[in-house]
Amino acid sequence: MKVAVDMNKCQDHGQCVFAAPDVFRLDDSGHLAYLGDPGEAFRADVEEAADVCPMQAIRIEA
């Protein structure tokens, strides 16, 4: 599974961090950082993160 975030849409609300803290985090500057290839074990959490993203900036690829 690959995760992509449209950083032009992302406004660093951090909802994804609550849904999938093993994949998404806010860095020291408050900007989103994430694992692009977290593995299938995190699929349910990443799907939840994509669902709760207010900007709909998260995309799951294969």
Number of C-alpha atoms within 10 A of each C-alpha: 14 14 20 14 17 12 12 8 12 17 14 18 14 20 18 26 21 14 20 20 17 14 21 21 20 16 10 8 6 11 14 19 15 19 13 15 14 16 12 12 9 15 17 12 19 26 17 15 25 22 17 16 19 17 15 14 17 22 16 15 10 7
